[in-house]
Amino acid sequence: MRKGRFILTGAPGAGKTTVLRQLEINGFGVVEEAATDVIALEQAKGVAEPWTVPGFIDRIVALQRRRRLSASGEVQFHDRSAFCTEALVTFLGHPPSDLLRMEIDELKREGFYDRRVFFVRLMGFVEPTAARRIGLEEARRFEAVHERTYRAHGFEPVLIEPGSVLDRVAAIGHCLEGRSL
């Protein structure tokens, strides 16, 4: 398999993290999602809805950047990216911050990620968590915003349809030179 940095994205509750765990078990480099960790940390500090607090987006961008720059492995799978953060601000109805714009400009200028983005499609239900307070209909709208955002930046969405974890990982492998992961 050729070298590359690939984004795995999709709506909250689509199963991205489970797919990433399997890719990690299979020996690939995995870069963890930042937004969920920022939300969890802020909630632990007593902030019930961190996404409503100024600076929330910049904390996500900063953590994403640290994680992506420290990643290793010839083949890496990134759980979301700054482009997902742009989709989030769009979904929330906020303007992108200067830091987010600069990060996206740098990513595009460097061609940091492979142009193919793996979109893990919703399974037809969403399990609520402390960080994931979104229902299925909202998740479907968010999924559409993600796809529009990536297409607007010139990425090629690769749809990973609902199925077992192994089927989804196999679909990613098939796309990447037709090999099993």
N, C-alpha and C positions, 0 to 999 in steps of 0.2 A: 504494500500500500504506500502511496506517495505521502510525503510530508504535508502537513496542513493544520490550520487552525479553523475549526468548524463551530458555528453557533448552533445550539439547540434551543429552540424557543417554542412558544405557544402560550395559550391562555393559562391562567392560574388553574391548577387542578387537572391539567391534561395528562400528567404522568411523566413529565420531563425528568424529574429527579430520579424516579425509578429506572428510567432508561439510562440515565447517566451512571447510576450505581452499577448497572450491568456492564456498561462500557469500561468503567473503572476496574471491575473484576476481570474483564477481558484484557487488562493491561494498558489501557490508553490513559493519557493524561487528561484530567478533568479539572476544570476551573469552576468553582462553586458560584452560585448566584449571590449577588450582593443585596438586593432589595429585601429579601426575606430576613437576612441577618440584621440589616439596619432596623427593620421594623421590630424584630424580636428584642434587640438591644434597647431601643427607645421604649418599648412597652415594659421591659424590665425596670426601666427608670421611672415608670409611672405615667408615661404618655400614651393614652389609650388609642389615639389615631394619629400616629406620627406623620402620615402623608399630608396632614393639614398644617404642619409646623414649617415655618420658613427654614430653608437650608436642607430639607429632607432629600431633595433630588441631588444636591451637591454631595451629600454624604454617600449616597449610592454611587455616584460617578467616581468619587475618590476611592472607594473600596473596590469597585470594579477594576479601576486602573491598576491599583496595587496588585490585585490578584492576577490580572492578565499579564502584567510585566514580570511577575515572578513565576509564571507557569513554565513547566518543562515538559519534554517529551516531543518526539517527532510528529506525532499525531495528537492533537489536543481537541477536546470537546468543551466548549464554553457554555455554561448554563446561563443563557441570556447575554446581553451586551449593552453598550451605550445606546444602540439603536432601539432596544427594548425600553430603555429608560425614556427615550424620546416618545415612544408609543404610549408609555405611562403618562407623561405630562400632557400629551394630546388627549388621552382618555379622561384625565382629570380636569381638562380645560385650562391648564396653566401654560404660560409661555416657557420655552426651554431656557434654562439658565445659561449664562455666558460660559461657565465651566463645561456644561453638557455640549454646547455648540463647539467649543474648542476640542473636546475629546472626539467628537464625531468627525470634525475636519481632519484631525490627526489620523484617525483610523482609516479614513478614506484616502488621504494623501499617501499613507504608507502601504495601503492594500493589506492591512493586517490580517483580515479574515478572508477565507475562501468565499467566493461569490455565491456559492450554494449554501443556503440556510435551511436547516432541518426544522420544519414546523410540525411539532407533535400535536396532532388534532385531539380535540376533546373526546372523552369517552362517552359522553351523554349524561354525565352527572358531575357535580362538584362537591367535594367534602369540605365543609367549612373548618377553618382553623383560626387561631388567634390572629394570625397575619393575613389569612385569606378570608375576607368577609365579602364574598362575591357569589351571587347565584349563577345558575346555568345561563340564563338569558344575558346577563351582564358579561359573563365570561365569553359568550359567543360574540358579543359586540367588541370586546377587548381583543379577541382573536382576529377579527377583521381589521381593527386598527393596527395591530402588529403587522399583518400581511401587507397592508397599504404602505406602512412606514418603510418596511424593508424593500418593497418594490420601488418606492420613490427614491431610494438610495442606490438602486441598480443591482440589488441582490436577486438571486434566482431561488424562489421558494421550492423546497422539496418536501412534499406533503407526506407525513408519516401518519398513516391512518390508524384508527383504533384497532387494538389487537393485544395479544400477549406481549410481555416485555421482550421475550426472545424473538417474536415476529417483528417487532418494531426495530430492534437492533439489527436483525437480518436485513430489513428494508434499507437501513442506513448503509450497511455493508455492501448491499447490491449496488447502491448508487455510487459508492466509492470503489470503482474498478471491479465491481461484480464479485468481490470477495467477502467471505463470511467474517464477521467480527467476533 
